């Protein structure tokens, strides 16, 4: 049975240890490296190649939609762009609440005091 967090994101929970998470970390790294390469090709004006279009799946009856992504909200301190105060992060890719950190799409965060509780780490 999947949890709410598993149903809305591919966030990798490291609380159960690195050995459990290693295959997921590697798979996500490969997936993101492919995306980054594709974005570089797009920026150079050479994407997508015809051969890739010919093999891509087709989606009919399509429309644009939004998806829920898990992020952090709270009081930030020392954020290089948002400064200090209320913030919402980009989506979480990996989190270890026991060790007290979260890696979002854009950066690493230290988990301070959780809402309604004491410090997590």
N, C-alpha and C positions, 0 to 999 in steps of 0.2 A: 504494500500500500504506500503510495507516495504522499509526502507531506506537502503542505501549502508551498513551502519554499522550493521544493523540487518541481512542483507543477508550474511555477511562474519563472523559473530561471535555471540556468545551467551552473549556478553558483556552486563552487566546490567547498564543502565543509571539511576543514582540516582537523576538527576537534577529535576525530577518531584516529588520527595519526597519519604520518606521511606515507607509510607503506600502503594504506588503503587508498590514498588520494593520488599516488604517483601515476597510474595509468590515465586517470582523468586529466591531470595536469599536462601530461605529454600530449594527449589527444587535443586538448584545447589550444596548446601552444602551436601545434601543427596547423590547426584550423585557422588560427589568427595569423600565422605566418603566410598562409595561402591568401587570406584576405589582404594583408599588407602588400604582397606581391601584386595582386590584381589592382589595388589602388595605385601603385606606382606605374603599372602599365596604362591605366586610365589617364593618369596625369601626363604620360608621354604620348597619349593619343593612339595607342596601339592595342586597345582592348575593346570588346572581346574578339578573340580570333575566331574565324569562320568555323574551324574544326570543333572548337568548344561549343559554339552555338548549335552546331549540327547534333551534338551528343547531349545537350542539356534537356532536362525534363521540361514539359510544357505545362503551363497552368492556365486553364480555361476558366471563364466566368470570374475572373479575378477582380479584386477591388483593393484599395489601400485600407489598412487596418492598423490599430495600435496594439501593443502587447504590454502587459504589466511586467516591470522589472524590479527586482529587489534592490533597494538602495538604503543608505543610512541618512537619517535626519538627526540633527542635534546642534549643539553649540560648538562651532569650530574654533580652534586656536592655532594661529600661525599658518593659515592657508595662504599660499602664494598669490592667489588671484581674488579670493573672496574675503580675505582678512579674517578678523575675529567676529564671531556672532553666529546667528542662525544660518545653517547651510543644509543643502541636500546634495548628496554625492551622485556621481554617475553610478551605473549599475555595478553591483558587487560581483567579482569573478571568483574570489577565494576569500575565506574568512576562517580565522581560528580564534574563537572567543576565549578559549583557555589561555592561549599565549597572548591574547589582547591585541590583535591586529586584523585589518581587512584590506584586501587589494581590490580596488575598483578599476574601472576601465582606464581612468586617468592617473591614479596615484595610490600610494600606500597610506593608510590611516592607522594611528594608534587608537585603540578603543579605550577611552577613559571610563568614567562612571556611566553605567547604563541608566536609562530613564527608570526611575522608581527603585533603583538598587544601588548597591555600592560598586566600587571598581571591579571589573571583570577579571583582571589578571593579578 
